[in-house]
Amino acid sequence: MPSVEETATGRPAVVDRVNVALIAEAVDALGKLQERTGLKKVDLVNRALLVYEFVDAELRAGKQVLLRDPDGQDQLVKIFL
């Protein structure tokens, strides 16, 4: 895997380009995320891949994913990778 170099602004330089075809649900999710966050598509896709890799690594290490609502109620999330 290529190393990530940084530009003078401290932001990662482009180290690889990928052309992907998104399914309709992914296009909808990307649009919703753009509306909520104001981020560019490329930034959202990069973040999504980083989150996916982190969750995958944690699940493979035997950990679980939990969501906690503001009232302190926990909900175990079943994720099938």
C-alpha positions in Angstrom: 0.0 0.0 0.0 1.5 3.4 -0.9 2.4 5.7 1.9 0.3 8.9 2.4 2.4 12.0 1.8 1.2 15.4 3.0 1.1 18.6 1.1 2.3 22.0 2.4 -1.2 22.5 4.0 -0.9 19.3 6.0 -3.6 17.5 4.0 -2.9 14.1 2.5 -1.7 14.2 -1.1 -3.5 12.0 -3.6 -1.7 8.7 -3.8 -4.2 6.7 -5.8 -7.2 7.3 -8.0 -10.2 4.9 -8.2 -13.2 5.0 -10.5 -16.2 3.3 -9.0 -19.8 2.6 -9.9 -22.2 3.2 -7.0 -25.4 1.4 -6.5 -28.6 3.5 -6.0 -28.6 3.2 -2.2 -25.0 4.4 -2.0 -25.7 7.4 -4.2 -28.7 8.3 -1.9 -26.5 7.9 1.2 -23.7 10.0 -0.4 -26.2 12.8 -1.2 -27.7 12.7 2.3 -24.2 12.9 3.8 -23.2 15.8 1.5 -26.4 17.7 2.6 -25.7 17.1 6.3 -22.0 17.6 6.4 -21.2 20.0 3.5 -18.2 17.7 2.6 -17.2 16.8 -0.9 -17.9 13.4 -2.3 -14.2 12.5 -2.3 -13.8 13.4 1.4 -16.9 11.3 2.3 -15.7 8.3 0.4 -12.3 8.5 2.0 -13.8 8.8 5.5 -16.2 5.9 4.8 -13.3 3.7 3.8 -11.3 4.6 6.9 -14.3 3.9 9.1 -15.0 0.6 7.3 -11.4 -0.6 7.7 -11.5 0.4 11.5 -14.8 -1.5 12.2 -13.6 -4.5 10.2 -10.4 -4.7 12.1 -12.1 -4.4 15.5 -14.7 -7.0 14.6 -12.0 -9.4 13.4 -10.3 -8.8 16.7 -13.4 -10.1 18.5 -14.8 -6.8 19.6 -18.4 -5.6 19.3 -20.0 -2.4 18.0 -22.3 -0.7 20.5 -24.5 2.5 20.1 -25.4 4.5 23.1 -28.3 7.0 23.0 -28.3 10.2 25.1 -30.2 8.4 27.9 -27.4 5.9 28.3 -29.2 3.0 26.7 -26.9 0.7 24.8 -27.8 -1.2 21.6 -25.6 -3.9 20.2 -25.2 -3.5 16.5 -24.9 -6.6 14.3 -22.7 -5.9 11.4 -22.1 -8.5 8.7 -18.9 -7.9 6.7 
